[in-house]
């Protein structure tokens, strides 16, 4: 194989690896957004659809996928813009406090599940199965 052929092969390999990495990041971000939106909905945030071109244009000017406070008529509201899906979640102070409590509860539950999995792994007596490899 010529030097030019190797260079092309390496370039294509790197491009393919970068594309796979970006796809993985996008999938992770989508999963995180869905999880956050489930918590927002359960906390009392209201779903607002960007169902007109004006609303869609306005939504695109907002900070995406971040919970942002906004003052209106002397009250604080919080919104979470999801321009990729043409929607926004809006809640008041009570909904925000509910969201914070649910987020902490979810994090504690995840940490407990991780600890239980680590304990189960540690309790397994792998030596009784004989030396590596097992196949």
N, C-alpha and C positions, 0 to 999 in steps of 0.2 A: 504494500500500500504506500502511496506517495505521501509526502509531507503535507501537501494540500488536502488530500483525502482525510488524513488524521485530524487536521485542523478543523475541517468541516464536521467530522464526526464528533469531536469534542465540543464544538460550538453548538451543534444540535442537541447533544446530551445536556449541556448546561442550560440551554433554553427550555428543554423539556423538564428538567429538575426545577427550574424557577417557576414554570407554569404550574406544576404539581404543588409546590410550596404555596403559591398564591391561592390556588383553589382550596387548599387546606385551611389557610387563614380565613378565607371568605366563609367557608362552612362553619368554622369555629365562631366567627363573628355573628353569623346568622343564628346559630344555636344560642349564643349568649343573649342576643336581642330577643329571641322568642322566650327565653327563660325570664328575662326582665319584664317583658310585656305580660307574662302570666302573673308575676308578682304584682305588677301595677294594677291589673284588672281585679285581682283578689283583694287588693288594698282599698278599692273604692275609686280608683282613677276611672274617668270616663273616656271612652274611645270616640274620637272625632275623625271622620273620614275626610280626606282632601279630595272631594268629588267634583270640584270645578277647577278649571285651569288657573284661576286666581289663587285658590287655596293651595294647589300644587306648587305654584311659583313661590308663594309665601313660605310654605313648608321647607322648600329647598334653601331658604335663607337662614333657617334655624340650625342650631348646633345639633347634629345628628346623634342619636342614641345616647344622649346625656340627659339626666334629670336636672332641669334648669328652673330656678325660682323666677317669678314674674309678679310684679305688683300691679294690681288693677283695682281702682276705686278704694284704695286704702287696705286692701286685703292681699295677702300673699297666696299665689297659686304656683303650682309646679307643672311643668310640661315636659314630655318626652317625645321628641320628634323622630319619626321613622319614615324619612322621605322615600326610601327604597320600596316601601309598601303603601305609600300615600296615606299615612295615618299619623295621628298624634294622640297621646294620652294626656289628659288634664285632670289635676286633682287639687283639693284644698289642703290646708295644714293638717287636718285629721287624716286624710288619705295618705299624706306624706309620712306622718308618724306611723300609720299602719304599715306602710311599705318598709320603713326602716326596721320595725319589729319583725316583720316576716323575713326580711333579708338576713337579719341576725339569726333567726330561728333556722333558716335554711342552711346558713353557714355552719352553725353548731351541729346540725344533723349530718351534714357532709363530713365534718371533722370526726364525728363519732363513728360514722360508717367506715371512714378511712382507718381509724384506730382499730376497729373491730377486724377489718381485713388484715391489718398488719399483725394483730395478735393471733389470728387464726393461722397465718403463715408461719409465725414463730413457733406455734404449738405443734406444727407438723414435724414428725420425726422422719426426715428425709433419709437418714442413714439406714433405716431398716429396709429400704428398698434396694440397697446394694450400691455399688460404686457407679459413678457416671461413666458413660452415658447410659440412659435407660432404654434406648431403642434397639 
